[in-house]
């Protein structure tokens, strides 16, 4: 591949990072960590930078946070199937570079599986479908298990998601719970169907429902247990290359967990 392509990829990654951070400041620590990791291995870390840019861009398109002219599901699949046909020049540059690299390193199937998992969120957003709790839990865990597997593979590290299952579980809690209200307003319902039928509720009504509050408290307590378990896991793998990846996300989830009762004080009085 040409030096020009690498330069374009780096520029487009930065452009997308700025977009992510403008949408929400929570992406800033991740971007800082990516550039910190890349500092002394710029070329080697390029697949990781490109992988995060592509995955987050796809997630934003499918969730409706990035409005595009074409069908987001079709574009998502096109990114993997035929990168050169992607109409967005920035995404095209990233895909033309990244997809062959992932295929060569045996990661393309995992990326396709991740995108198909994210597509399920897009579909249930349009239908406003409500899923059972176990289905939701497995779906969110699968999303972050695949994300971790891909990130570790992009870094060519020896660890796997199984080495820090507690971190994956806590990530699978924080993502849907952090955006619970916003997702409900968009049509993505992460409240289990057995808790309460929210089909005729507004987001405000759903989040003030007593059974929903009780469920939120139970999920919060479960997340705290996952964080405690991940402390032990991180100690066990602390000397392995790649443990820092899990430590960064563990700290981010732990930080949010401390703030969570302030965001939803009613869960403490439940």
Secondary structure, DSSP 8 states (H G I E B T S, - for coil): --HHHHHHHHHHHHHHHHHHHHH-TTHHHHHHHHHHHHTT-TTTTHHHHHHHHHHHHHHHHHHTSS--SS-HHHHHHHHHH-GGG-SSHHHHHHHHHHHHHHHHTT-HHHHHHHHHHHHHHHHHHHHT-B--HHHHHHHHHHHHHHHHHHHHHHTT-S--GGGGHHHHHHHHHHHHHHTHHHHHHHT-B-S-TTT---TT--HHHHHH-HHHHHHHHHHHHHHHHHHHHHHHHHHHTTTSTTHHHHHHHHHHHHHHHHHHHHHTGGGT--
